[in-house]
Amino acid sequence: MLEGIYLALDKVFGPLVTNAHPMWVVTISGIILGAFFTLVNHILIDQEKMKKLQKMSKEFQKEWKEAQKAGDEKKLRKLQQKQLELLRLQNEVMKDSMFKPMLFTMPIFIIFFGWMRRWYVETAIVKSPFSFFLFDWFHKFYHSALQANELGYIGWYILTSMITGQVLRKLLDSY
């Protein structure tokens, strides 16, 4: 089944992959998919609920610090009860924010990386003029034979999509 999907992707994107430099192909892919995944998260996650939870957490932290400074044991016991409620709400929001978006993004992610692997496995996408510990960390992560000054498609995709996601989340005021 995946082979058929890969062949369709080859027909659509094959000319781009064969004619453009790998750095540009992976950069464009990272930007497009990073933006897509960020938009899916923005749409599927209840932003108001996340903002409310963040506000409640900040207020709780402030109250907790004040009670600790004052040595108010009675208030600290009350705050422990409030903390349990806050944790319950955090778990509920976290479940919603992880599960829903993952249903949409995970299949695309798996298909995309399987397809990209066919083209760029053990290919240096970018080279640094010096050895960089982060590149080496990426290589160890997926057992690559690339040099410490080279970054493969997974590492470069992660960097480009993370930057895209962060910028877009900031612009959307999203979580």
C-alpha positions as CSV (number, residue, x, y, z in Angstrom):
1,M,0.0,0.0,0.0
2,L,2.7,2.5,0.9
3,E,4.6,1.6,-2.3
4,G,1.7,2.9,-4.3
5,I,1.6,6.1,-2.3
6,Y,5.4,6.5,-2.8
7,L,5.0,6.0,-6.6
8,A,2.3,8.6,-6.7
9,L,4.5,11.0,-4.8
10,D,7.4,10.2,-7.1
11,K,5.3,11.1,-10.1
12,V,4.1,14.4,-8.6
13,F,7.3,15.5,-6.9
14,G,10.0,13.4,-8.7
15,P,11.0,16.2,-11.1
16,L,11.5,18.6,-8.2
17,V,13.5,16.1,-6.3
18,T,15.7,15.1,-9.2
19,N,16.3,18.7,-10.5
20,A,16.6,20.8,-7.3
21,H,19.3,20.7,-4.7
22,P,18.4,18.5,-1.7
23,M,18.7,21.4,0.7
24,W,16.0,23.3,-1.1
25,V,13.7,20.3,-1.4
26,V,13.9,19.5,2.3
27,T,13.7,23.2,3.3
28,I,10.6,23.7,1.3
29,S,9.1,20.4,2.7
30,G,10.0,21.5,6.2
31,I,8.3,24.9,5.7
32,I,5.2,23.4,4.1
33,L,4.7,20.6,6.6
34,G,5.7,22.7,9.6
35,A,3.1,25.3,8.6
36,F,0.5,22.6,7.9
37,F,1.1,20.8,11.3
38,T,1.0,24.1,13.1
39,L,-2.3,25.1,11.5
40,V,-3.8,21.7,12.3
41,N,-2.8,22.2,15.9
42,H,-4.2,25.7,16.0
43,I,-7.5,24.6,14.5
44,L,-8.0,21.5,16.6
45,I,-6.8,22.7,20.0
46,D,-9.1,24.9,22.1
47,Q,-7.0,28.0,22.3
48,E,-9.2,29.7,24.8
49,K,-9.0,26.7,27.1
50,M,-5.2,26.7,26.8
51,K,-5.0,30.4,27.6
52,K,-7.3,29.9,30.6
53,L,-5.2,27.1,31.9
54,Q,-2.0,29.1,31.5
55,K,-3.6,32.0,33.4
56,M,-4.8,29.7,36.2
57,S,-1.3,28.1,36.4
58,K,0.4,31.5,36.8
59,E,-2.1,32.6,39.4
60,F,-1.6,29.3,41.3
61,Q,2.2,29.7,41.2
62,K,1.9,33.2,42.5
63,E,-0.4,32.2,45.4
64,W,1.8,29.2,46.2
65,K,5.0,31.4,46.4
66,E,3.2,34.0,48.6
67,A,1.9,31.3,51.0
68,Q,5.3,29.7,51.2
69,K,7.0,33.1,51.9
70,A,4.4,33.9,54.6
71,G,4.6,30.4,56.1
72,D,0.8,30.1,55.9
73,E,0.3,26.3,56.3
74,K,-3.5,26.6,56.2
75,K,-3.4,28.4,52.8
76,L,-0.8,25.9,51.5
77,R,-3.2,23.0,52.4
78,K,-6.0,24.8,50.5
79,L,-3.7,25.4,47.6
80,Q,-2.9,21.6,47.5
81,Q,-6.5,20.9,46.8
82,K,-6.6,23.6,44.1
83,Q,-3.5,22.0,42.7
84,L,-5.2,18.7,42.3
85,E,-8.0,20.4,40.3
86,L,-5.5,22.2,38.2
87,L,-3.7,19.0,37.4
88,R,-6.9,17.3,36.4
89,L,-7.7,20.2,34.0
90,Q,-4.1,20.1,32.7
91,N,-4.4,16.4,32.0
92,E,-7.7,16.9,30.1
93,V,-6.3,19.7,28.0
94,M,-3.1,17.8,27.3
95,K,-5.0,14.8,26.1
96,D,-7.1,16.9,23.8
97,S,-4.0,18.8,22.5
98,M,-2.0,15.7,21.7
99,F,-4.5,13.1,20.5
100,K,-6.7,15.1,18.0
101,P,-3.8,16.6,16.0
102,M,-1.9,13.4,16.0
103,L,-4.7,11.6,14.2
104,F,-4.2,13.9,11.3
105,T,-0.5,14.5,11.4
106,M,1.1,11.2,12.2
107,P,0.0,9.3,9.0
108,I,1.3,12.2,6.8
109,F,4.5,12.3,8.8
110,I,5.2,8.6,8.4
111,I,4.4,8.6,4.7
112,F,6.5,11.7,4.1
113,F,9.6,10.4,5.9
114,G,9.3,6.9,4.3
115,W,9.2,8.6,0.9
116,M,12.0,11.0,1.6
117,R,14.2,8.2,2.9
118,R,14.0,6.6,-0.6
119,W,15.6,9.7,-2.0
120,Y,17.9,11.1,0.7
121,V,19.1,8.4,3.0
122,E,22.7,9.0,4.0
123,T,22.8,12.2,1.8
124,A,24.4,15.3,3.3
125,I,21.8,18.0,2.9
126,V,23.8,20.8,4.5
127,K,27.5,21.0,5.5
128,S,28.9,23.2,8.2
129,P,32.4,24.6,8.0
130,F,33.1,23.1,11.4
131,S,32.0,20.0,13.4
132,F,28.8,20.7,15.3
133,F,27.7,18.7,18.3
134,L,24.0,19.0,17.3
135,F,24.6,17.5,13.9
136,D,26.5,14.6,15.6
137,W,23.5,14.2,17.9
138,F,21.1,13.9,15.0
139,H,23.4,11.2,13.4
140,K,23.5,9.1,16.6
141,F,19.7,9.5,16.8
142,Y,19.1,7.6,13.5
143,H,22.5,5.7,13.3
144,S,23.9,7.7,10.4
145,A,27.3,7.5,8.8
146,L,27.4,11.2,8.0
147,Q,30.2,13.3,9.3
148,A,29.9,15.6,12.3
149,N,29.8,18.7,10.0
150,E,27.0,17.3,7.8
151,L,23.3,17.1,8.4
152,G,20.9,14.7,6.7
153,Y,17.3,15.1,5.7
154,I,15.8,14.3,9.1
155,G,17.9,16.8,11.0
156,W,17.5,19.5,8.4
157,Y,13.7,18.9,8.2
158,I,13.4,19.1,12.0
159,L,15.3,22.4,12.1
160,T,13.3,24.0,9.3
161,S,9.9,22.8,10.5
162,M,10.6,23.8,14.1
163,I,11.5,27.3,13.1
164,T,8.5,27.6,10.8
165,G,6.2,26.2,13.6
166,Q,7.6,28.6,16.2
167,V,7.2,31.7,14.0
168,L,3.7,30.7,12.9
169,R,2.6,29.9,16.5
170,K,3.8,33.4,17.5
171,L,2.0,35.0,14.6
172,L,-1.2,33.1,15.4
173,D,-0.8,33.5,19.2
174,S,-1.3,29.8,19.3
175,Y,-0.2,27.0,21.6
